[in-house]
Each structure stands twice: as C-alpha cells, then as structure tokens.
Amino acid sequence: MLLDSMKNRRSIRKYTDQDIPESLLNELFEVAARASNTGNMQLYSVVVTRDQQSKEKQAPLHFNQKMVTEAPVLLTFCADANRFVKWAEARDAVPGFDNLQTFIAATIDAMLFAQAFCDAAEANDLGICYLGTTAYNADKIIDALNLPELVVPIVSVTVGYPADPLPEQVERLPLAAVVHREKYTDFTPESIDALYKAKEELPVNIQYTKENNKATLAQVFTDIRYTKKNNEYFSEVFMQVLKAQGFLK
C-alpha cells in the first residue's frame, strides 16, 4: 500500500485555501526528526513561513513561482552548525565545524530531514513541492530570514492540501540509468540512446522542444534552463555565501 502510494506521488504546485493545523505540522516535524543524521548532532534547522507578507517578500527570491505565495506554508530547510557550536562552546568544548566537511554533513542532514518531512506530509494527504531556487539566491534568503553565521539555506518546500485536479506524473528514466550493480558501469552512446528514448519521444517533450526552438530536448536543458553562464554565476554566489557564513576560510 505504501509502495503504491509512493509510486504514484507527484509534486503539487496548486493548493486549496485550507490551512495546516499547527499540531499536524509539529507532528510531522517530530517524525522528520527521527531521520538519520551525522553523529546524532542534527546539523539542520527549518524556518516556517506562514505570514503572507513574508511569503510575498520571499517570492522574488524563488523566481516568483506562484506556489510560494499560494501555499499555506513555506519551509526553508537549512544546513545549521550554529546551534551545535554554541552548545559546545557553552560546555567548554572547542568546536571545529567552520569548514567544508561540516557543511557537507549539515547539508546531508538537512536534506534527510526535509525528505522525511515530505514523506510524512504526503502520508497525511498533504502535497509538497521542492524549490530548487533556494541555492541560487541563498545570500538573499539569508538576509530575508535573518540567518546567522554557520547557517545556510539548502532547499525550500511548499506545503498544503492539493487542489483538484491533480497534475499528471512526470516521467522518470529507467532504473538502468541510475542503478549500478557492484561497480559503476559507464554509459555508451548506444545505452544513452536507449535510456533516453522514451523520454525524448513523449509528445509533451517533443512539443516542449519545438516551443523552445531547439533541435533536441537536451538543448532545452543546456541552452535555456540550466545554462553554463548561469551555473557559473550561481556557483560563485554560493561560494561567497559559504565564506560569509563561516564554512569556508
């Protein structure tokens, strides 16, 4: 039953105006806090945004995606070494967490916490949508949420009760594209053709390619959606964020 439900999941970008009870939200956080984490340090935190003005302030930082302001709750999951460092210092311990290794551990912790929350939310009839824009504008989100040193926003999630009709499921690559047995098996031109054939031949993707005036679906991703120029720009912004927040010296 659970497997069937998870196989049928989809990202929800349109929500009803029904609010999420605080008691349910807290219960979902309690469940999520049981997720695995690094050394039981729980190097993560989450900022809950319910206030409409606050959501509207953050909307441009997420490229004005409608669900940011229309969802009843916006969550920002953060890699957070700040709390643990303050505890260590208050107990006469000398922390060494101002480094890339800790940031990576905290990022893993934050994502495990976020995914556990999302799984629990969907099991309770809520819909969620991950926002990949958080890392792009991490510097501005830090200012908007007043995040201190050693706290970096990693991902944001909109949460609410799904509005009808539910969106169609988007395609996924065959398991052979992502599962390797015993060791990594690199891809040949032939295997790439086979693995991407169904995706490229979907009518919606054919239309998507035509609408963007591109010869292939791959070109839509490289030339329009995730360009080299933008990737390099946002990479530099994020490196500066890590330096400013104390994870890189």
N, C-alpha and C positions, 0 to 999 in steps of 0.2 A: 504493500500500500504506500509506504513512504517512498520507495524507489520509483513507483509510478508517478507520484506527485512531483518528485524532483525532476524526472524526465520531462514532465510537461511544464516546467517553470518557464517564465519569461519575465523580462524587465517591464515594469509598469511605469508609464510616464503620464498617465491621466488618472486622477483620483476623485473620489466623491468628496463632499464637504464634511463628512463625518470625522470628528476629532478622534484622536487616540487617547484613551484614558491614561493618566499618569501612572496608575497602578500597573497597567499592562506593560507600558514602556519600561518601567523599573524591573518588572519580572523578566522581560526579555534581556535586559542588561545583566541581571543576575545569572541567567542561563549562559549568556555570552561570556561572562567572566570565568566560566568553567573551561573555556577553551585552553588548549596547550599554550604555554608561553615560555620565554627564556628564563631558566633558573628560578621560576616562580617569582620573578621580580615585577611582572605585569608592567612592562615599559610602554604603556599606552594610556590614552585618555580619549574621551569623546565630548564634544561640545554640542549640546542640544539647542537648536534654534526653533522656537515656536512663534515668536513675535513677528508679525507681518512686516513691520518696518525693517527689522533686522534681516529678514529674508530678502526683501527688496534691495537692501544695501549690498547683500552678497550676490544677488543675481548677475550683475555685470561681470563679476569675477568667475562666473560659470557660463560665460558667453550668452547670458540671458535665456537660458533654457527654461521653458515655461514651468516645468515641474518644480523648479526651485521655489517659486512663489506660490504655486497652486497646491503643493503637498502640505499637509498639516504639520509635518515635522521634517526638518533638515538636520542631518547629523554629520559632523566633521570628525573623523577618526584621526588621531594624531600619534606619531611616534613621540614618546614622552619619557625622558630620563630625568626631568626636573624634580619630580616628586621623590624618586628614589635617592637622588643625590642629596636633597635636603634632609631626608631621613638619615642617611649615612653620616652626614656632617653633624647632625644633632646628637648622634650616638658615638661621637669620637672616632668615626671610621673615615678613612681617606679614599674617596671615590675616584675612579679613573675612567669616567664614562664620557669624556669630551673628545670622542674620536669616531671614525667611520665605522669601526666594528660595532660599537654600541648603537649607532644609528641604524645599521642593517638589522641588528637584533630587534630593535624597537619597531622598525618597520614591519618585520615579520610578525611581531606580537600584535601590532595594530591591525594588520590585515586578517590575522586569525580571529581576533576579537570581532572585527567587522563582519566577517563571513559567518561566524557563529550567530551573531545577532540577526543577520539577514535570514539564515536558515530558520531560526526560531520565529522570526516575524512572519515568514511565509507559511509556516506550520500553523500560525494563528490567523490565517486569512488576510494578512496584510500583503501589500505589494511593495516592492523596493526597486530602486534604480541607482546603480553606481554612477558617479560623476567622475570621469577621468580628467576633468579640468582642474582639479584641486592642485595637482603638482605644477601645472602651468603657472598658476597665479598664487603660489604658496606665499610669496612675500606680501602680497596684498591681503590675503586671508589672515596671515599672522597679525597684521595691523587691525583688521576688522574684528577679530576675536580676542585681541589683546593677549596673544600667546607669548609667554616668557622664553628666556633662553633655554635651550635643550628641549624645546617642544616644536615639532614641525608637522603641519597638516599633510596627511598622506592620501586620504580619499574621503569623499563626501557621498552620502546616501540620502535620497529622498524616500520617505516612508508614508504610506497612507492606505486607505481602503480602495481597491481598484474600481475604476468606473467602467461601466459596460459601453461598448463591447470590449472584451479583452483583445489585445493585439495578437497578431499571428506570431508564432515562434519563428525566430530567425534560424538560419541553417548553421550547422556545425560540420567541421571536417571529419572524415572517417577516423576511427581510433588509430589506424595505422599511421596517421600523420603525427600523433603525439605520444604514442606508447611504444617504447623500445624495450626489447627483451634482453636482459643480461648486459648488453652494451649498446651504445648509440650506433645506429645504422644511418649513415649519411644518405642524402637523397640524390637520386639521379634525375636527369631531365625527364626520363620516362615515368618515374614514380611521382614526380611533381605533377606531370600531366594527369596521371590517374587520380591523384589525391584531390586536385582542384577542379576536375572535370565537372562534377555535379554542381559545385558552387558557381562556376562560370556559366553553366548552361541554364541556371534558374532564370525564368522570364524576368523576375524583378531585378536581378543583377544585370541582365542584358539591357533592360530599359535604363537602369542606373548608369551604365557605361555610356549609352547613347546620349542621355541627358547632359552628361558632363563632357561630351565631345571628345571622348577618348577611345583609343583602339582596343584597349584591354581593361579588365576590371582592376588589374594590378596598378595600372597607370592612374586610376582614380585615387588609389591609396597613396601613391608616391608623389603625384604631381599636384593633388588638390587637398586631400585630407591630412596627410602627415608629411609635409614637405621637409626636405633636408634643411632648408633655411629656418623653418620654424622649430624643428627638432634641435638644431644647434643653439638657437636663441633661448629656448626654454631650458635647455641643459645648462647654459651659462647662468641664467636667472636662478636655477635651483642650486647650483654650486655656490652662488653668492648667499643664498638662504642658509645653506649648511654652515658656511663660515660665520655669518651673522648670528646664527642660533647656537654656535659653540661646538658644533660637531666636527668641524674641520679647522685646523690651525693654519 
